[in-house]
Amino acid sequence: MTITAAQIRGARGLLNWSQADLSDRTGISATSIGSIENGTTTPRESTIANIKATFEYGGIEFVGLEGVKIRSGDVRVFTGRNGLISFYDTIYETLKTSENKNVVVSNVNERDFIRWLGDYAKTHINRMESIEGLNFRILIRENDDYAPGDSYAEYKRLPSDLFASVPFYAFGEKLAIMLFENEPTVIVMNYPAINAAYRIQFEDMWARAVSF
């Protein structure tokens, strides 16, 4: 299904994205996005597909030829670079408005984060630094000394026999499982009981880890 210029404008409005924000996520110039939205250019199908997928990663559902809405549901899956950016947008928006600013992350190789986000990683780090009252803890593998988020997070090193290959990320009442294979895949579950179970597991590993 294709989408219309009105739906692009509406989706941006629901997500509070500027044309520059959409440009950052799609790789399409802000000028081109403006031309698509005002009808002065006819985009290729691949361009529209890129824009549509980016909005869908951001939680938008397109309805018919004119409608847009925020997608509902307890499980979301983000894939690829655009999906990963949308996942980190979700983290920021959740923490910015949530009373629970206690975040725990385990089994992380931060090089995957930087490799896939590229320049957007700095944007995310800067905005995380701006959140007041943030309590952010990250477990990485022993002997790993790469900690790009140390301006807002506390790191510890986990012994290799306790370090798993699949990272998890607990924030707010959500729990994310992250896979970095051919492309990143992030499964986000909005189930408080699952979040709580992983937090208990994290606290046990944190107690065994070595300070950075």
mmCIF file of the C-alpha atoms, coordinates in Angstrom:
data_MODEL
# 
_entry.id   MODEL 
# 
loop_
_atom_site.group_PDB 
_atom_site.id 
_atom_site.type_symbol 
_atom_site.label_atom_id 
_atom_site.label_alt_id 
_atom_site.label_comp_id 
_atom_site.label_asym_id 
_atom_site.label_entity_id 
_atom_site.label_seq_id 
_atom_site.pdbx_PDB_ins_code 
_atom_site.Cartn_x 
_atom_site.Cartn_y 
_atom_site.Cartn_z 
_atom_site.occupancy 
_atom_site.B_iso_or_equiv 
_atom_site.pdbx_formal_charge 
_atom_site.auth_seq_id 
_atom_site.auth_comp_id 
_atom_site.auth_asym_id 
_atom_site.auth_atom_id 
_atom_site.pdbx_PDB_model_num 
ATOM 1   C CA . MET A 1 1   ? 0.000  0.000   0.000  1.00 0.00 ? 1   MET A CA 1 
ATOM 2   C CA . THR A 1 2   ? 1.294  3.453   -0.909 1.00 0.00 ? 2   THR A CA 1 
ATOM 3   C CA . ILE A 1 3   ? 0.849  6.505   1.288  1.00 0.00 ? 3   ILE A CA 1 
ATOM 4   C CA . THR A 1 4   ? -0.178 10.048  0.464  1.00 0.00 ? 4   THR A CA 1 
ATOM 5   C CA . ALA A 1 5   ? 1.464  13.398  1.118  1.00 0.00 ? 5   ALA A CA 1 
ATOM 6   C CA . ALA A 1 6   ? -1.263 14.133  3.674  1.00 0.00 ? 6   ALA A CA 1 
ATOM 7   C CA . GLN A 1 7   ? -0.464 10.903  5.512  1.00 0.00 ? 7   GLN A CA 1 
ATOM 8   C CA . ILE A 1 8   ? 3.239  11.792  5.593  1.00 0.00 ? 8   ILE A CA 1 
ATOM 9   C CA . ARG A 1 9   ? 2.421  15.176  7.121  1.00 0.00 ? 9   ARG A CA 1 
ATOM 10  C CA . GLY A 1 10  ? -0.009 13.567  9.559  1.00 0.00 ? 10  GLY A CA 1 
ATOM 11  C CA . ALA A 1 11  ? 2.461  10.876  10.624 1.00 0.00 ? 11  ALA A CA 1 
ATOM 12  C CA . ARG A 1 12  ? 5.132  13.482  11.265 1.00 0.00 ? 12  ARG A CA 1 
ATOM 13  C CA . GLY A 1 13  ? 2.654  15.432  13.361 1.00 0.00 ? 13  GLY A CA 1 
ATOM 14  C CA . LEU A 1 14  ? 1.732  12.418  15.492 1.00 0.00 ? 14  LEU A CA 1 
ATOM 15  C CA . LEU A 1 15  ? 5.413  11.661  16.163 1.00 0.00 ? 15  LEU A CA 1 
ATOM 16  C CA . ASN A 1 16  ? 6.344  15.346  16.520 1.00 0.00 ? 16  ASN A CA 1 
ATOM 17  C CA . TRP A 1 17  ? 9.002  14.922  13.821 1.00 0.00 ? 17  TRP A CA 1 
ATOM 18  C CA . SER A 1 18  ? 10.201 17.818  11.698 1.00 0.00 ? 18  SER A CA 1 
ATOM 19  C CA . GLN A 1 19  ? 11.094 17.310  8.045  1.00 0.00 ? 19  GLN A CA 1 
ATOM 20  C CA . ALA A 1 20  ? 14.723 17.291  9.197  1.00 0.00 ? 20  ALA A CA 1 
ATOM 21  C CA . ASP A 1 21  ? 13.937 14.496  11.695 1.00 0.00 ? 21  ASP A CA 1 
ATOM 22  C CA . LEU A 1 22  ? 12.396 12.394  8.928  1.00 0.00 ? 22  LEU A CA 1 
ATOM 23  C CA . SER A 1 23  ? 15.392 13.171  6.728  1.00 0.00 ? 23  SER A CA 1 
ATOM 24  C CA . ASP A 1 24  ? 17.799 11.911  9.407  1.00 0.00 ? 24  ASP A CA 1 
ATOM 25  C CA . ARG A 1 25  ? 15.919 8.606   9.657  1.00 0.00 ? 25  ARG A CA 1 
ATOM 26  C CA . THR A 1 26  ? 15.406 7.945   5.937  1.00 0.00 ? 26  THR A CA 1 
ATOM 27  C CA . GLY A 1 27  ? 18.502 9.440   4.326  1.00 0.00 ? 27  GLY A CA 1 
ATOM 28  C CA . ILE A 1 28  ? 16.209 11.500  2.058  1.00 0.00 ? 28  ILE A CA 1 
ATOM 29  C CA . SER A 1 29  ? 16.973 15.211  2.010  1.00 0.00 ? 29  SER A CA 1 
ATOM 30  C CA . ALA A 1 30  ? 14.649 17.532  3.914  1.00 0.00 ? 30  ALA A CA 1 
ATOM 31  C CA . THR A 1 31  ? 14.184 19.512  0.680  1.00 0.00 ? 31  THR A CA 1 
ATOM 32  C CA . SER A 1 32  ? 12.962 16.382  -1.128 1.00 0.00 ? 32  SER A CA 1 
ATOM 33  C CA . ILE A 1 33  ? 10.617 15.528  1.737  1.00 0.00 ? 33  ILE A CA 1 
ATOM 34  C CA . GLY A 1 34  ? 9.178  19.044  1.561  1.00 0.00 ? 34  GLY A CA 1 
ATOM 35  C CA . SER A 1 35  ? 8.642  18.675  -2.187 1.00 0.00 ? 35  SER A CA 1 
ATOM 36  C CA . ILE A 1 36  ? 6.879  15.331  -1.690 1.00 0.00 ? 36  ILE A CA 1 
ATOM 37  C CA . GLU A 1 37  ? 4.613  16.766  0.992  1.00 0.00 ? 37  GLU A CA 1 
ATOM 38  C CA . ASN A 1 38  ? 3.582  19.806  -1.033 1.00 0.00 ? 38  ASN A CA 1 
ATOM 39  C CA . GLY A 1 39  ? 3.069  17.790  -4.210 1.00 0.00 ? 39  GLY A CA 1 
ATOM 40  C CA . THR A 1 40  ? 5.701  19.476  -6.378 1.00 0.00 ? 40  THR A CA 1 
ATOM 41  C CA . THR A 1 41  ? 7.505  16.206  -7.074 1.00 0.00 ? 41  THR A CA 1 
ATOM 42  C CA . THR A 1 42  ? 6.447  12.614  -7.703 1.00 0.00 ? 42  THR A CA 1 
ATOM 43  C CA . PRO A 1 43  ? 8.676  10.299  -5.648 1.00 0.00 ? 43  PRO A CA 1 
ATOM 44  C CA . ARG A 1 44  ? 9.811  6.854   -6.699 1.00 0.00 ? 44  ARG A CA 1 
ATOM 45  C CA . GLU A 1 45  ? 8.074  3.850   -5.181 1.00 0.00 ? 45  GLU A CA 1 
ATOM 46  C CA . SER A 1 46  ? 11.284 2.941   -3.323 1.00 0.00 ? 46  SER A CA 1 
ATOM 47  C CA . THR A 1 47  ? 11.360 6.417   -1.728 1.00 0.00 ? 47  THR A CA 1 
ATOM 48  C CA . ILE A 1 48  ? 7.767  6.131   -0.518 1.00 0.00 ? 48  ILE A CA 1 
ATOM 49  C CA . ALA A 1 49  ? 8.467  2.602   0.748  1.00 0.00 ? 49  ALA A CA 1 
ATOM 50  C CA . ASN A 1 50  ? 11.433 3.945   2.740  1.00 0.00 ? 50  ASN A CA 1 
ATOM 51  C CA . ILE A 1 51  ? 9.337  6.733   4.296  1.00 0.00 ? 51  ILE A CA 1 
ATOM 52  C CA . LYS A 1 52  ? 6.447  4.379   5.076  1.00 0.00 ? 52  LYS A CA 1 
ATOM 53  C CA . ALA A 1 53  ? 8.722  1.792   6.730  1.00 0.00 ? 53  ALA A CA 1 
ATOM 54  C CA . THR A 1 54  ? 10.391 4.500   8.828  1.00 0.00 ? 54  THR A CA 1 
ATOM 55  C CA . PHE A 1 55  ? 7.044  5.710   10.145 1.00 0.00 ? 55  PHE A CA 1 
ATOM 56  C CA . GLU A 1 56  ? 5.935  2.148   10.862 1.00 0.00 ? 56  GLU A CA 1 
ATOM 57  C CA . TYR A 1 57  ? 9.120  1.560   12.864 1.00 0.00 ? 57  TYR A CA 1 
ATOM 58  C CA . GLY A 1 58  ? 8.161  4.684   14.787 1.00 0.00 ? 58  GLY A CA 1 
ATOM 59  C CA . GLY A 1 59  ? 4.787  3.195   15.744 1.00 0.00 ? 59  GLY A CA 1 
ATOM 60  C CA . ILE A 1 60  ? 2.547  4.641   13.032 1.00 0.00 ? 60  ILE A CA 1 
ATOM 61  C CA . GLU A 1 61  ? -0.239 2.682   11.343 1.00 0.00 ? 61  GLU A CA 1 
ATOM 62  C CA . PHE A 1 62  ? -1.642 3.902   8.020  1.00 0.00 ? 62  PHE A CA 1 
ATOM 63  C CA . VAL A 1 63  ? -5.391 3.579   7.512  1.00 0.00 ? 63  VAL A CA 1 
ATOM 64  C CA . GLY A 1 64  ? -6.866 3.710   4.010  1.00 0.00 ? 64  GLY A CA 1 
ATOM 65  C CA . LEU A 1 65  ? -5.797 6.542   1.730  1.00 0.00 ? 65  LEU A CA 1 
ATOM 66  C CA . GLU A 1 66  ? -5.865 9.372   4.260  1.00 0.00 ? 66  GLU A CA 1 
ATOM 67  C CA . GLY A 1 67  ? -5.752 8.041   7.819  1.00 0.00 ? 67  GLY A CA 1 
ATOM 68  C CA . VAL A 1 68  ? -2.876 7.662   10.284 1.00 0.00 ? 68  VAL A CA 1 
ATOM 69  C CA . LYS A 1 69  ? -2.846 6.508   13.898 1.00 0.00 ? 69  LYS A CA 1 
ATOM 70  C CA . ILE A 1 70  ? -0.482 5.370   16.627 1.00 0.00 ? 70  ILE A CA 1 
ATOM 71  C CA . ARG A 1 71  ? -0.236 1.586   16.567 1.00 0.00 ? 71  ARG A CA 1 
ATOM 72  C CA . SER A 1 72  ? -1.391 -0.212  19.694 1.00 0.00 ? 72  SER A CA 1 
ATOM 73  C CA . GLY A 1 73  ? -0.139 -3.512  21.062 1.00 0.00 ? 73  GLY A CA 1 
ATOM 74  C CA . ASP A 1 74  ? 2.053  -5.063  23.736 1.00 0.00 ? 74  ASP A CA 1 
ATOM 75  C CA . VAL A 1 75  ? 4.909  -6.279  21.505 1.00 0.00 ? 75  VAL A CA 1 
ATOM 76  C CA . ARG A 1 76  ? 6.793  -4.306  18.863 1.00 0.00 ? 76  ARG A CA 1 
ATOM 77  C CA . VAL A 1 77  ? 9.652  -5.384  16.627 1.00 0.00 ? 77  VAL A CA 1 
ATOM 78  C CA . PHE A 1 78  ? 12.213 -2.913  15.259 1.00 0.00 ? 78  PHE A CA 1 
ATOM 79  C CA . THR A 1 79  ? 14.580 -3.978  12.460 1.00 0.00 ? 79  THR A CA 1 
ATOM 80  C CA . GLY A 1 80  ? 17.449 -2.405  10.559 1.00 0.00 ? 80  GLY A CA 1 
ATOM 81  C CA . ARG A 1 81  ? 19.117 0.928   11.210 1.00 0.00 ? 81  ARG A CA 1 
ATOM 82  C CA . ASN A 1 82  ? 15.876 2.903   10.977 1.00 0.00 ? 82  ASN A CA 1 
ATOM 83  C CA . GLY A 1 83  ? 14.258 0.501   13.399 1.00 0.00 ? 83  GLY A CA 1 
ATOM 84  C CA . LEU A 1 84  ? 17.157 0.837   15.820 1.00 0.00 ? 84  LEU A CA 1 
ATOM 85  C CA . ILE A 1 85  ? 16.885 4.629   15.704 1.00 0.00 ? 85  ILE A CA 1 
ATOM 86  C CA . SER A 1 86  ? 13.160 4.364   16.420 1.00 0.00 ? 86  SER A CA 1 
ATOM 87  C CA . PHE A 1 87  ? 13.911 2.040   19.346 1.00 0.00 ? 87  PHE A CA 1 
ATOM 88  C CA . TYR A 1 88  ? 16.286 4.571   20.904 1.00 0.00 ? 88  TYR A CA 1 
ATOM 89  C CA . ASP A 1 89  ? 13.685 7.283   20.278 1.00 0.00 ? 89  ASP A CA 1 
ATOM 90  C CA . THR A 1 90  ? 11.251 5.098   22.241 1.00 0.00 ? 90  THR A CA 1 
ATOM 91  C CA . ILE A 1 91  ? 13.730 4.834   25.105 1.00 0.00 ? 91  ILE A CA 1 
ATOM 92  C CA . TYR A 1 92  ? 14.205 8.587   25.251 1.00 0.00 ? 92  TYR A CA 1 
ATOM 93  C CA . GLU A 1 93  ? 10.500 9.428   25.029 1.00 0.00 ? 93  GLU A CA 1 
ATOM 94  C CA . THR A 1 94  ? 9.685  6.826   27.700 1.00 0.00 ? 94  THR A CA 1 
ATOM 95  C CA . LEU A 1 95  ? 12.327 8.066   30.138 1.00 0.00 ? 95  LEU A CA 1 
ATOM 96  C CA . LYS A 1 96  ? 11.596 11.728  29.505 1.00 0.00 ? 96  LYS A CA 1 
ATOM 97  C CA . THR A 1 97  ? 8.025  11.340  30.767 1.00 0.00 ? 97  THR A CA 1 
ATOM 98  C CA . SER A 1 98  ? 8.268  8.369   33.158 1.00 0.00 ? 98  SER A CA 1 
ATOM 99  C CA . GLU A 1 99  ? 8.711  8.618   36.914 1.00 0.00 ? 99  GLU A CA 1 
ATOM 100 C CA . ASN A 1 100 ? 10.757 5.406   36.736 1.00 0.00 ? 100 ASN A CA 1 
ATOM 101 C CA . LYS A 1 101 ? 14.140 6.483   35.392 1.00 0.00 ? 101 LYS A CA 1 
ATOM 102 C CA . ASN A 1 102 ? 15.968 3.338   36.504 1.00 0.00 ? 102 ASN A CA 1 
ATOM 103 C CA . VAL A 1 103 ? 17.406 1.640   33.400 1.00 0.00 ? 103 VAL A CA 1 
ATOM 104 C CA . VAL A 1 104 ? 19.392 -1.603  33.323 1.00 0.00 ? 104 VAL A CA 1 
ATOM 105 C CA . VAL A 1 105 ? 21.194 -3.042  30.312 1.00 0.00 ? 105 VAL A CA 1 
ATOM 106 C CA . SER A 1 106 ? 23.145 -6.296  30.155 1.00 0.00 ? 106 SER A CA 1 
ATOM 107 C CA . ASN A 1 107 ? 25.298 -8.337  27.746 1.00 0.00 ? 107 ASN A CA 1 
ATOM 108 C CA . VAL A 1 108 ? 26.161 -5.290  25.678 1.00 0.00 ? 108 VAL A CA 1 
ATOM 109 C CA . ASN A 1 109 ? 28.906 -4.726  23.139 1.00 0.00 ? 109 ASN A CA 1 
ATOM 110 C CA . GLU A 1 110 ? 28.645 -0.962  22.679 1.00 0.00 ? 110 GLU A CA 1 
ATOM 111 C CA . ARG A 1 111 ? 30.489 -1.173  19.347 1.00 0.00 ? 111 ARG A CA 1 
ATOM 112 C CA . ASP A 1 112 ? 27.302 -2.616  17.822 1.00 0.00 ? 112 ASP A CA 1 
ATOM 113 C CA . PHE A 1 113 ? 25.419 0.461   19.023 1.00 0.00 ? 113 PHE A CA 1 
ATOM 114 C CA . ILE A 1 114 ? 27.915 2.868   17.424 1.00 0.00 ? 114 ILE A CA 1 
ATOM 115 C CA . ARG A 1 115 ? 28.308 0.838   14.217 1.00 0.00 ? 115 ARG A CA 1 
ATOM 116 C CA . TRP A 1 116 ? 24.606 0.817   13.422 1.00 0.00 ? 116 TRP A CA 1 
ATOM 117 C CA . LEU A 1 117 ? 23.577 4.262   14.663 1.00 0.00 ? 117 LEU A CA 1 
ATOM 118 C CA . GLY A 1 118 ? 26.544 6.142   13.210 1.00 0.00 ? 118 GLY A CA 1 
ATOM 119 C CA . ASP A 1 119 ? 26.252 9.902   13.737 1.00 0.00 ? 119 ASP A CA 1 
ATOM 120 C CA . TYR A 1 120 ? 22.854 9.449   15.404 1.00 0.00 ? 120 TYR A CA 1 
ATOM 121 C CA . ALA A 1 121 ? 24.621 7.860   18.386 1.00 0.00 ? 121 ALA A CA 1 
ATOM 122 C CA . LYS A 1 122 ? 25.920 11.288  19.447 1.00 0.00 ? 122 LYS A CA 1 
ATOM 123 C CA . THR A 1 123 ? 22.397 12.719  19.229 1.00 0.00 ? 123 THR A CA 1 
ATOM 124 C CA . HIS A 1 124 ? 21.125 9.974   21.509 1.00 0.00 ? 124 HIS A CA 1 
ATOM 125 C CA . ILE A 1 125 ? 23.990 10.351  24.006 1.00 0.00 ? 125 ILE A CA 1 
ATOM 126 C CA . ASN A 1 126 ? 23.435 14.115  24.211 1.00 0.00 ? 126 ASN A CA 1 
ATOM 127 C CA . ARG A 1 127 ? 19.735 13.818  24.927 1.00 0.00 ? 127 ARG A CA 1 
ATOM 128 C CA . MET A 1 128 ? 20.251 11.077  27.507 1.00 0.00 ? 128 MET A CA 1 
ATOM 129 C CA . GLU A 1 129 ? 22.646 13.408  29.338 1.00 0.00 ? 129 GLU A CA 1 
ATOM 130 C CA . SER A 1 130 ? 19.814 15.949  29.539 1.00 0.00 ? 130 SER A CA 1 
ATOM 131 C CA . ILE A 1 131 ? 17.423 13.675  31.500 1.00 0.00 ? 131 ILE A CA 1 
ATOM 132 C CA . GLU A 1 132 ? 17.404 14.594  35.175 1.00 0.00 ? 132 GLU A CA 1 
ATOM 133 C CA . GLY A 1 133 ? 17.347 11.856  37.810 1.00 0.00 ? 133 GLY A CA 1 
ATOM 134 C CA . LEU A 1 134 ? 18.480 9.144   35.403 1.00 0.00 ? 134 LEU A CA 1 
ATOM 135 C CA . ASN A 1 135 ? 19.856 5.966   37.033 1.00 0.00 ? 135 ASN A CA 1 
ATOM 136 C CA . PHE A 1 136 ? 21.374 4.044   34.138 1.00 0.00 ? 136 PHE A CA 1 
ATOM 137 C CA . ARG A 1 137 ? 23.528 0.912   34.585 1.00 0.00 ? 137 ARG A CA 1 
ATOM 138 C CA . ILE A 1 138 ? 25.211 -1.166  31.890 1.00 0.00 ? 138 ILE A CA 1 
ATOM 139 C CA . LEU A 1 139 ? 26.963 -4.548  32.045 1.00 0.00 ? 139 LEU A CA 1 
ATOM 140 C CA . ILE A 1 140 ? 29.663 -5.261  29.471 1.00 0.00 ? 140 ILE A CA 1 
ATOM 141 C CA . ARG A 1 141 ? 32.089 -8.176  29.135 1.00 0.00 ? 141 ARG A CA 1 
ATOM 142 C CA . GLU A 1 142 ? 35.248 -8.365  31.214 1.00 0.00 ? 142 GLU A CA 1 
ATOM 143 C CA . ASN A 1 143 ? 38.303 -6.810  29.503 1.00 0.00 ? 143 ASN A CA 1 
ATOM 144 C CA . ASP A 1 144 ? 36.038 -4.596  27.388 1.00 0.00 ? 144 ASP A CA 1 
ATOM 145 C CA . ASP A 1 145 ? 37.002 -0.933  27.865 1.00 0.00 ? 145 ASP A CA 1 
ATOM 146 C CA . TYR A 1 146 ? 34.608 0.695   25.368 1.00 0.00 ? 146 TYR A CA 1 
ATOM 147 C CA . ALA A 1 147 ? 31.993 2.753   27.235 1.00 0.00 ? 147 ALA A CA 1 
ATOM 148 C CA . PRO A 1 148 ? 30.616 5.564   25.025 1.00 0.00 ? 148 PRO A CA 1 
ATOM 149 C CA . GLY A 1 149 ? 27.711 6.236   27.405 1.00 0.00 ? 149 GLY A CA 1 
ATOM 150 C CA . ASP A 1 150 ? 29.812 6.835   30.524 1.00 0.00 ? 150 ASP A CA 1 
ATOM 151 C CA . SER A 1 151 ? 28.659 10.471  30.696 1.00 0.00 ? 151 SER A CA 1 
ATOM 152 C CA . TYR A 1 152 ? 25.175 9.343   31.782 1.00 0.00 ? 152 TYR A CA 1 
ATOM 153 C CA . ALA A 1 153 ? 25.561 5.652   32.727 1.00 0.00 ? 153 ALA A CA 1 
ATOM 154 C CA . GLU A 1 154 ? 27.545 3.557   35.193 1.00 0.00 ? 154 GLU A CA 1 
ATOM 155 C CA . TYR A 1 155 ? 29.357 0.573   33.697 1.00 0.00 ? 155 TYR A CA 1 
ATOM 156 C CA . LYS A 1 156 ? 30.516 -2.675  35.236 1.00 0.00 ? 156 LYS A CA 1 
ATOM 157 C CA . ARG A 1 157 ? 32.320 -5.637  33.675 1.00 0.00 ? 157 ARG A CA 1 
ATOM 158 C CA . LEU A 1 158 ? 30.705 -9.065  33.803 1.00 0.00 ? 158 LEU A CA 1 
ATOM 159 C CA . PRO A 1 159 ? 32.817 -12.277 33.890 1.00 0.00 ? 159 PRO A CA 1 
ATOM 160 C CA . SER A 1 160 ? 32.785 -14.041 30.527 1.00 0.00 ? 160 SER A CA 1 
ATOM 161 C CA . ASP A 1 161 ? 31.068 -17.143 31.926 1.00 0.00 ? 161 ASP A CA 1 
ATOM 162 C CA . LEU A 1 162 ? 28.082 -14.970 32.927 1.00 0.00 ? 162 LEU A CA 1 
ATOM 163 C CA . PHE A 1 163 ? 28.039 -12.873 29.768 1.00 0.00 ? 163 PHE A CA 1 
ATOM 164 C CA . ALA A 1 164 ? 25.387 -13.916 27.215 1.00 0.00 ? 164 ALA A CA 1 
ATOM 165 C CA . SER A 1 165 ? 25.347 -13.148 23.506 1.00 0.00 ? 165 SER A CA 1 
ATOM 166 C CA . VAL A 1 166 ? 21.871 -11.575 23.564 1.00 0.00 ? 166 VAL A CA 1 
ATOM 167 C CA . PRO A 1 167 ? 21.583 -8.138  25.226 1.00 0.00 ? 167 PRO A CA 1 
ATOM 168 C CA . PHE A 1 168 ? 18.510 -7.088  27.160 1.00 0.00 ? 168 PHE A CA 1 
ATOM 169 C CA . TYR A 1 169 ? 17.329 -3.606  28.032 1.00 0.00 ? 169 TYR A CA 1 
ATOM 170 C CA . ALA A 1 170 ? 14.823 -2.824  30.818 1.00 0.00 ? 170 ALA A CA 1 
ATOM 171 C CA . PHE A 1 171 ? 13.398 0.706   30.865 1.00 0.00 ? 171 PHE A CA 1 
ATOM 172 C CA . GLY A 1 172 ? 10.148 1.977   32.330 1.00 0.00 ? 172 GLY A CA 1 
ATOM 173 C CA . GLU A 1 173 ? 7.853  -1.054  32.309 1.00 0.00 ? 173 GLU A CA 1 
ATOM 174 C CA . LYS A 1 174 ? 9.262  -2.311  29.004 1.00 0.00 ? 174 LYS A CA 1 
ATOM 175 C CA . LEU A 1 175 ? 11.774 -5.082  28.300 1.00 0.00 ? 175 LEU A CA 1 
ATOM 176 C CA . ALA A 1 176 ? 13.740 -5.207  25.041 1.00 0.00 ? 176 ALA A CA 1 
ATOM 177 C CA . ILE A 1 177 ? 15.690 -8.155  23.645 1.00 0.00 ? 177 ILE A CA 1 
ATOM 178 C CA . MET A 1 178 ? 18.341 -7.103  21.115 1.00 0.00 ? 178 MET A CA 1 
ATOM 179 C CA . LEU A 1 179 ? 19.875 -9.176  18.317 1.00 0.00 ? 179 LEU A CA 1 
ATOM 180 C CA . PHE A 1 180 ? 22.766 -7.978  16.171 1.00 0.00 ? 180 PHE A CA 1 
ATOM 181 C CA . GLU A 1 181 ? 23.195 -10.325 13.233 1.00 0.00 ? 181 GLU A CA 1 
ATOM 182 C CA . ASN A 1 182 ? 22.905 -9.352  9.562  1.00 0.00 ? 182 ASN A CA 1 
ATOM 183 C CA . GLU A 1 183 ? 20.934 -6.354  10.795 1.00 0.00 ? 183 GLU A CA 1 
ATOM 184 C CA . PRO A 1 184 ? 19.744 -5.296  14.244 1.00 0.00 ? 184 PRO A CA 1 
ATOM 185 C CA . THR A 1 185 ? 16.435 -6.658  15.505 1.00 0.00 ? 185 THR A CA 1 
ATOM 186 C CA . VAL A 1 186 ? 14.890 -5.362  18.742 1.00 0.00 ? 186 VAL A CA 1 
ATOM 187 C CA . ILE A 1 187 ? 11.841 -7.004  20.331 1.00 0.00 ? 187 ILE A CA 1 
ATOM 188 C CA . VAL A 1 188 ? 10.150 -4.682  22.843 1.00 0.00 ? 188 VAL A CA 1 
ATOM 189 C CA . MET A 1 189 ? 7.588  -6.123  25.272 1.00 0.00 ? 189 MET A CA 1 
ATOM 190 C CA . ASN A 1 190 ? 5.353  -3.932  27.404 1.00 0.00 ? 190 ASN A CA 1 
ATOM 191 C CA . TYR A 1 191 ? 4.788  -6.500  30.152 1.00 0.00 ? 191 TYR A CA 1 
ATOM 192 C CA . PRO A 1 192 ? 5.711  -5.249  33.649 1.00 0.00 ? 192 PRO A CA 1 
ATOM 193 C CA . ALA A 1 193 ? 6.079  -8.800  35.056 1.00 0.00 ? 193 ALA A CA 1 
ATOM 194 C CA . ILE A 1 194 ? 8.679  -9.707  32.419 1.00 0.00 ? 194 ILE A CA 1 
ATOM 195 C CA . ASN A 1 195 ? 10.465 -6.412  33.018 1.00 0.00 ? 195 ASN A CA 1 
ATOM 196 C CA . ALA A 1 196 ? 10.567 -7.105  36.768 1.00 0.00 ? 196 ALA A CA 1 
ATOM 197 C CA . ALA A 1 197 ? 11.928 -10.642 36.268 1.00 0.00 ? 197 ALA A CA 1 
ATOM 198 C CA . TYR A 1 198 ? 14.815 -9.413  34.132 1.00 0.00 ? 198 TYR A CA 1 
ATOM 199 C CA . ARG A 1 199 ? 15.582 -6.651  36.621 1.00 0.00 ? 199 ARG A CA 1 
ATOM 200 C CA . ILE A 1 200 ? 15.967 -9.258  39.376 1.00 0.00 ? 200 ILE A CA 1 
ATOM 201 C CA . GLN A 1 201 ? 18.343 -11.201 37.144 1.00 0.00 ? 201 GLN A CA 1 
ATOM 202 C CA . PHE A 1 202 ? 20.275 -8.018  36.420 1.00 0.00 ? 202 PHE A CA 1 
ATOM 203 C CA . GLU A 1 203 ? 20.727 -7.171  40.117 1.00 0.00 ? 203 GLU A CA 1 
ATOM 204 C CA . ASP A 1 204 ? 22.278 -10.596 40.737 1.00 0.00 ? 204 ASP A CA 1 
ATOM 205 C CA . MET A 1 205 ? 24.724 -10.118 37.854 1.00 0.00 ? 205 MET A CA 1 
ATOM 206 C CA . TRP A 1 206 ? 25.478 -6.525  38.891 1.00 0.00 ? 206 TRP A CA 1 
ATOM 207 C CA . ALA A 1 207 ? 26.496 -7.753  42.351 1.00 0.00 ? 207 ALA A CA 1 
ATOM 208 C CA . ARG A 1 208 ? 28.981 -10.176 40.755 1.00 0.00 ? 208 ARG A CA 1 
ATOM 209 C CA . ALA A 1 209 ? 30.384 -7.686  38.240 1.00 0.00 ? 209 ALA A CA 1 
ATOM 210 C CA . VAL A 1 210 ? 33.560 -5.641  38.611 1.00 0.00 ? 210 VAL A CA 1 
ATOM 211 C CA . SER A 1 211 ? 33.497 -1.850  38.723 1.00 0.00 ? 211 SER A CA 1 
ATOM 212 C CA . PHE A 1 212 ? 34.668 -0.098  35.570 1.00 0.00 ? 212 PHE A CA 1 
# 
